């Protein structure tokens, strides 16, 4: 029985292979698009951005004006923006998150959506959450949203159920533990033609005193892209009916926990890949018009490259782009990396140590700012596990003679927890960031191998936007201190040291 219980930990993914055309192995200046035309906007040919032209080979490019991008710094502003946008939505609301909380702030957000639905027959609302997290406990995300499901067909609730959780593990694994095998972790919030990308969930802490990142973009094409992407994920998610029961999407025939895992993952992967590649062709034509000087209103000073990671479905895209970005940092450049949970993959740590040529800062949560602090059972040891992993990385840097180039910082703010993640990249001689990564990925083992993740690589020449991104990072850094001394001296329980290597893929 024990063997059967843990058999689902050995996942049966689709065969390895490129999800999209991969980044070049070296820091080539011109991308290869696998047979398609090489289309690179002028800014990527004649400026320092030339070293980033490979991005056009691996992701659709959305040129936008940097003036239509807002960087939100505080969780309260994020919450108020969501409520205001959802209250005034005319055509669509699409919310993708791990879960929706059940407190008063969450209820106010749901009430705003509910009221808008009653007053606007043209409004369509879709919510995508994780099945296990969204149904945990008697009062949960699903029960909170059921009044909207029951009242109107214009509201749809979808719950993504990982195909890894099945059999005896599904029957016996208790709540919380069943989330270890894989979850829907994307944080995408769409209202009409507005897209908010974040790492924040829809719950009280993330609306009040849990620091995260939030970027709001006004762009019709980007909104259409993410609306359709979420629609594709909804196809292989479960739909909640008016009776509260879950059923398959009209275009899907396989229950994720009953069909062959490989069959489910392969079909889901193929639908995402086909959609992504079709959008790449469409956006390549738009970039071609810009390159020919015919962009008009479509020409921009900022370029958005969507990245996704769905390791349990055999989709590795964001991780390939992130590795290339880290390894392609130019001499004299600067890199600032942030993660709520320090559990960088071995690939990322090796790349930062051996291949990255930038001066690096890494910002992470102090144990007192870790959301797992004080948790019951084994989860209470997670903050110590992150400290241990950071200490080992520090030792690796010293052994490689790279500790002078990479500094570690910890965020600690009384009464707050820390969940911000992302990357800010400064090209040589630049005092402001030229690139940022923002989204749901923590750059860890879970993000690459278990969960559904989405983030963007944003490249910009817009000085006003660059200043906003710089201020965003400085706002985080004001609550941080250097971590080296504390990491070396911080005690770690023996049992944490014993198990961290075995279970780092699950947290």
C-alpha positions in Angstrom: 0.0 0.0 0.0 2.8 2.4 0.8 4.4 1.8 -2.6 1.0 2.6 -4.2 0.6 5.7 -2.1 3.8 7.2 -3.3 3.7 5.9 -6.8 2.2 9.2 -8.0 5.3 11.0 -6.9 7.1 9.4 -9.9 5.3 11.4 -12.6 4.8 10.2 -16.1 5.3 13.4 -18.2 5.1 13.7 -22.0 8.3 13.0 -23.8 11.0 15.7 -23.4 11.2 18.2 -26.2 11.0 21.9 -27.0 7.7 23.5 -26.2 8.6 26.5 -28.3 11.8 27.3 -30.3 14.4 27.5 -27.6 16.9 30.3 -26.9 20.3 30.1 -28.6 22.9 28.2 -26.6 25.3 31.2 -26.9 24.5 34.9 -26.6 23.8 35.3 -30.3 22.6 38.6 -31.4 20.1 37.4 -34.0 17.4 34.8 -33.1 16.6 31.7 -35.0 12.9 31.1 -35.3 13.1 27.6 -36.6 12.2 28.4 -40.2 10.1 31.5 -39.7 11.3 35.0 -40.7 13.7 36.7 -38.3 11.7 39.8 -37.2 13.3 42.0 -34.7 12.1 45.6 -33.9 14.7 48.3 -34.7 15.4 49.0 -31.1 16.8 45.4 -30.8 19.1 45.9 -33.7 20.8 49.2 -33.1 21.0 49.6 -29.3 22.2 47.8 -26.2 18.9 45.8 -26.4 20.6 43.9 -29.3 21.9 41.3 -26.7 18.2 40.5 -25.9 17.0 39.9 -29.5 16.9 36.1 -28.8 13.6 36.7 -26.9 11.8 37.1 -30.3 12.6 33.5 -31.1 11.0 32.0 -28.0 7.9 34.0 -27.3 5.3 36.2 -28.9 6.2 39.9 -28.7 3.6 42.5 -27.8 4.9 46.1 -28.5 3.2 48.6 -26.2 3.7 52.1 -24.9 5.4 52.2 -21.5 3.1 55.0 -20.6 0.2 52.5 -20.5 1.9 50.4 -17.8 1.5 51.1 -14.1 3.7 49.6 -11.4 1.7 49.1 -8.2 3.7 49.0 -5.0 1.3 48.4 -2.1 -1.2 45.5 -1.5 -3.9 47.9 -0.5 -3.6 49.7 -3.9 -3.7 46.3 -5.7 -6.9 45.4 -3.9 -8.6 48.8 -4.5 -7.7 48.6 -8.1 -9.2 45.2 -8.5 -12.5 46.2 -6.8 -12.7 49.4 -8.9 -11.9 47.6 -12.2 -14.3 44.7 -11.5 -17.1 47.2 -10.5 -16.8 49.1 -13.8 -16.1 46.2 -16.1 -18.1 46.2 -19.3 -17.3 43.1 -21.3 -15.2 40.6 -19.3 -13.6 39.8 -16.0 -11.1 36.9 -15.9 -9.4 36.0 -12.6 -6.8 33.3 -12.3 -5.3 32.6 -8.9 -4.4 29.7 -6.6 -7.4 30.5 -4.4 -9.9 33.1 -3.3 -10.1 33.8 0.5 -13.2 33.9 2.5 -12.8 37.1 4.6 -14.5 40.4 4.5 -12.2 41.9 1.8 -12.7 39.0 -0.5 -16.5 39.1 0.1 -16.4 42.8 -0.9 -14.6 41.9 -4.2 -17.1 39.1 -4.9 -20.0 41.4 -4.1 -18.6 44.0 -6.6 -18.5 41.4 -9.3 -22.0 40.1 -8.4 -23.5 43.5 -8.5 -22.0 44.3 -11.9 -23.3 41.0 -13.3 -26.8 41.8 -12.2 -26.7 45.2 -13.9 -24.8 44.2 -17.1 -26.2 41.4 -19.2 -23.1 41.7 -21.5 -20.6 41.0 -18.8 -18.9 37.6 -18.8 -16.9 36.5 -15.7 -14.5 33.6 -15.6 -12.6 32.5 -12.5 -9.9 29.8 -12.6 -8.6 28.4 -9.3 -6.8 25.3 -8.1 -9.1 22.4 -7.3 -7.4 21.2 -4.1 -6.7 24.7 -2.6 -10.0 26.1 -3.8 -12.1 23.3 -2.1 -10.0 23.0 1.1 -12.2 23.2 4.3 -16.0 23.6 4.7 -15.9 27.3 3.8 -13.7 27.8 0.8 -13.2 29.5 -2.6 -15.9 27.3 -4.2 -18.5 27.9 -1.5 -17.8 31.7 -1.6 -18.5 31.8 -5.4 -21.4 29.4 -5.6 -24.1 32.1 -5.3 -22.8 33.6 -8.6 -22.6 30.1 -10.2 -26.2 29.4 -9.2 -27.5 32.7 -10.4 -26.2 33.3 -13.9 -24.7 31.5 -16.9 -22.5 34.6 -17.4 -20.3 33.4 -14.5 -18.1 30.4 -14.8 -15.9 28.8 -12.1 -13.2 26.5 -13.3 -11.0 24.4 -11.0 -7.7 23.0 -12.3 -7.0 19.5 -11.0 -3.5 18.2 -11.5 -3.3 14.8 -13.3 -0.6 13.8 -10.9 -3.0 13.5 -7.9 -4.8 10.2 -8.4 -5.5 6.7 -7.1 -4.8 5.9 -3.5 -2.9 9.2 -3.0 -6.0 11.2 -4.0 -8.2 9.1 -1.6 -5.8 9.2 1.4 -3.7 12.4 1.1 -5.2 15.0 3.6 -5.9 18.6 2.7 -2.7 20.8 2.3 -0.7 17.6 1.7 -2.6 16.9 -1.6 -1.4 20.3 -2.8 2.2 19.1 -2.8 1.9 17.2 -6.1 1.0 20.3 -8.2 -1.3 23.3 -8.3 -2.6 26.0 -10.5 -0.3 28.9 -9.4 -0.8 31.5 -12.2 -1.9 35.0 -11.0 -3.5 36.8 -13.9 -6.3 39.3 -13.5 -8.0 40.7 -16.6 -10.7 43.3 -16.8 -11.8 44.3 -20.3 -8.5 45.3 -21.9 -6.5 45.7 -18.7 -4.1 42.9 -17.5 -2.7 42.8 -14.0 0.2 40.3 -13.6 1.3 39.5 -10.1 2.4 36.9 -7.6 -0.4 37.7 -5.2 -3.4 35.5 -4.5 -6.9 36.8 -3.9 -7.0 36.8 -0.1 -6.8 39.1 2.9 -3.1 39.0 3.5 -2.2 39.7 -0.1 -4.6 42.7 0.1 -3.2 44.1 3.4 0.3 43.2 4.7 1.9 40.6 2.5 4.3 42.3 0.1 4.2 41.2 -3.5 4.6 42.8 -7.0 1.8 44.0 -9.4 2.1 45.4 -12.9 -1.0 46.7 -14.7 -0.9 46.9 -18.5 -3.6 48.5 -20.7 -3.4 46.8 -24.1 -6.1 45.1 -26.1 -3.9 42.5 -27.9 -2.2 41.4 -24.7 -5.6 41.1 -22.9 -6.9 39.0 -25.8 -3.8 36.8 -25.6 -4.2 36.1 -21.9 -8.0 35.7 -22.1 -7.5 33.0 -24.7 -4.7 31.4 -22.8 -6.8 31.1 -19.7 -9.6 29.7 -21.9 -7.3 27.0 -23.0 -6.4 26.0 -19.4 -10.1 26.1 -18.6 -10.6 23.4 -21.3 -8.7 20.8 -19.3 -10.0 22.1 -16.0 -13.2 21.1 -14.2 -16.3 23.3 -14.5 -18.5 23.8 -11.5 -22.2 23.4 -12.2 -25.2 25.1 -10.5 -25.6 22.0 -8.4 -22.1 22.4 -7.1 -20.9 19.2 -8.9 -17.8 19.4 -11.2 -17.9 18.3 -14.8 -15.7 18.3 -17.8 -15.4 21.2 -20.2 -17.5 20.7 -23.4 -14.3 20.2 -25.5 -12.6 17.8 -23.1 -13.2 14.1 -22.5 -10.6 13.0 -19.8 -11.0 13.2 -16.1 -7.5 14.2 -14.8 -7.5 11.7 -12.0 -8.9 8.7 -13.8 -7.5 8.8 -17.4 -3.9 7.9 -18.2 -1.8 10.7 -16.9 0.5 10.7 -19.9 -2.6 11.0 -22.2 -4.0 13.9 -20.3 -0.7 15.8 -20.1 0.1 15.2 -23.8 -3.2 16.6 -25.0 -3.2 19.6 -22.7 0.4 20.3 -23.7 -0.5 20.1 -27.4 -3.4 22.6 -27.0 -1.2 25.1 -25.2 1.6 24.7 -27.7 -0.6 25.0 -30.8 -2.2 28.2 -29.4 1.1 29.7 -28.4 2.7 29.1 -31.8 -0.3 30.6 -33.6 0.0 33.8 -31.5 3.8 33.9 -32.2 3.0 34.0 -36.0 0.4 36.8 -35.5 2.7 38.9 -33.4 5.6 38.4 -35.7 3.6 40.1 -38.5 2.9 43.0 -36.2 6.6 43.3 -35.3 7.4 43.1 -39.0 5.2 46.1 -39.7 7.0 48.0 -36.9 10.4 47.0 -38.3 9.3 48.3 -41.7 8.2 51.6 -40.2 4.5 50.9 -40.6 3.7 50.3 -36.9 1.8 53.5 -36.4 -0.1 53.2 -33.2 1.2 49.7 -32.7 4.8 50.9 -32.4 6.0 51.0 -28.8 8.9 51.7 -26.6 8.2 48.6 -24.4 8.0 44.9 -25.4 6.1 42.2 -23.5 7.2 38.6 -23.9 4.7 36.2 -22.2 6.4 33.1 -20.5 4.7 30.1 -19.1 5.8 27.0 -17.2 3.6 23.9 -16.7 6.1 21.2 -15.7 3.5 18.6 -14.8 2.2 18.8 -18.4 5.7 18.7 -19.9 5.8 22.4 -20.7 9.2 24.1 -19.9 9.3 27.6 -21.4 9.8 30.2 -18.7 12.6 28.3 -17.1 14.5 28.1 -20.5 14.1 31.9 -21.0 15.1 32.6 -17.4 18.3 30.5 -17.7 19.2 32.2 -20.9 18.6 35.7 -19.4 20.8 34.8 -16.4 23.6 33.3 -18.6 23.5 36.1 -21.1 24.1 38.9 -18.7 26.8 41.1 -20.1 30.0 42.2 -18.3 29.4 45.4 -16.5 25.6 44.7 -16.1 23.6 44.4 -12.9 21.0 41.9 -11.9 18.5 42.0 -9.0 16.6 38.9 -8.3 13.8 38.5 -5.7 12.0 35.4 -4.5 9.6 34.9 -1.6 11.1 31.4 -1.0 14.8 30.7 -1.5 14.7 27.4 -3.3 16.4 28.2 -6.6 16.8 25.2 -8.9 20.2 23.7 -9.3 20.2 25.0 -12.9 19.6 28.6 -11.8 22.2 28.4 -9.0 24.8 26.9 -11.3 24.1 29.5 -13.9 24.4 32.4 -11.4 27.6 31.0 -10.1 29.4 29.9 -13.3 27.9 31.7 -16.3 26.3 35.0 -15.2 28.6 38.0 -15.6 26.4 40.5 -13.9 26.9 42.0 -10.4 23.9 40.3 -8.5 21.7 41.1 -5.6 19.3 38.4 -4.4 16.4 39.5 -2.1 14.4 36.9 -0.1 12.2 36.6 2.9 13.7 36.7 6.4 12.3 33.8 8.4 10.2 36.3 10.4 8.7 37.5 7.1 8.0 34.0 5.7 4.4 33.0 5.4 5.1 29.5 6.8 6.5 30.9 10.1 4.6 29.3 13.0 2.8 26.7 10.8 1.8 23.5 12.4 3.6 20.2 11.7 6.4 19.8 9.2 5.4 23.0 7.4 6.8 25.0 10.4 10.3 23.9 9.4 10.0 25.4 5.9 11.5 28.8 6.8 14.6 27.1 8.3 14.8 24.9 5.2 15.0 28.1 3.0 17.7 29.5 5.2 19.7 26.3 4.9 19.4 26.3 1.1 20.5 29.9 1.0 23.5 29.1 3.3 24.5 26.3 1.0 24.3 28.6 -2.0 26.5 31.1 -0.2 29.1 28.4 0.5 29.0 27.4 -3.2 29.6 31.0 -4.2 32.6 31.3 -1.9 34.1 28.0 -3.1 33.8 29.3 -6.7 35.3 32.6 -5.8 32.1 34.4 -6.8 30.9 35.7 -3.4 32.2 39.2 -4.2 29.8 39.3 -7.2 26.6 38.0 -5.6 25.1 39.4 -2.4 22.1 38.0 -0.5 19.5 40.2 1.3 16.6 39.4 3.6 13.3 41.3 3.8 12.0 41.9 7.3 9.2 44.4 8.1 7.3 44.3 11.4 3.8 42.8 10.9 4.4 42.0 7.3 5.2 38.9 5.3 7.1 38.8 2.0 6.1 37.2 -1.2 7.6 39.4 -4.0 9.5 37.7 -6.8 11.0 38.7 -10.1 14.0 40.1 -11.7 15.4 43.5 -12.7 18.2 43.6 -15.2 20.4 46.7 -15.9 22.4 46.7 -19.1 26.0 48.0 -18.9 26.2 51.8 -18.2 22.5 51.9 -17.4 21.4 53.4 -14.0 17.8 52.2 -14.5 16.4 48.7 -15.2 16.0 47.7 -18.9 14.3 44.4 -18.2 12.0 42.9 -15.6 10.5 39.5 -15.0 7.2 39.6 -13.1 4.6 36.9 -12.4 3.9 33.9 -10.3 7.2 31.9 -10.5 9.4 31.7 -7.4 12.3 30.4 -9.5 12.2 27.2 -7.4 11.8 23.5 -8.0 8.0 23.6 -7.6 7.8 26.5 -10.2 9.7 24.5 -12.8 8.5 21.0 -12.2 5.1 20.9 -10.5 2.9 24.0 -10.8 1.3 26.0 -13.6 3.1 29.4 -13.7 2.9 32.6 -15.8 5.1 35.6 -16.0 6.3 38.2 -18.5 9.6 39.4 -19.6 9.2 43.2 -20.0 11.9 45.0 -22.0 11.7 48.8 -22.1 13.3 52.0 -23.3 10.7 54.2 -21.6 12.5 56.2 -19.0 9.4 57.0 -17.0 8.6 53.3 -16.8 12.2 52.4 -15.9 12.1 54.9 -13.1 8.9 53.2 -11.8 10.6 49.8 -11.8 13.6 51.2 -10.1 11.4 52.8 -7.4 9.6 49.5 -7.0 12.8 47.6 -6.2 14.1 50.4 -3.9 10.8 50.2 -2.0 11.4 46.5 -1.3 15.1 47.0 -0.5 14.4 49.7 2.2 13.1 46.8 4.4 16.1 44.5 3.7 19.5 43.9 5.3 22.5 41.9 4.1 22.0 38.2 5.0 25.5 36.6 5.0 26.3 36.8 8.7 22.8 35.8 9.9 22.7 32.9 7.4 26.0 31.5 8.7 25.0 31.7 12.3 21.3 30.9 12.1 20.4 27.6 13.8 18.7 25.0 11.6 16.9 22.0 13.3 18.6 18.6 12.7 15.4 17.1 11.2 15.2 20.0 8.7 18.8 19.3 7.6 18.0 15.6 7.3 15.0 16.0 5.0 15.5 19.2 3.0 17.4 17.4 0.2 14.7 14.8 -0.2 11.7 17.1 -0.3 13.0 20.4 -1.8 11.0 19.6 -5.0 7.8 20.0 -3.0 8.1 23.4 -1.4 
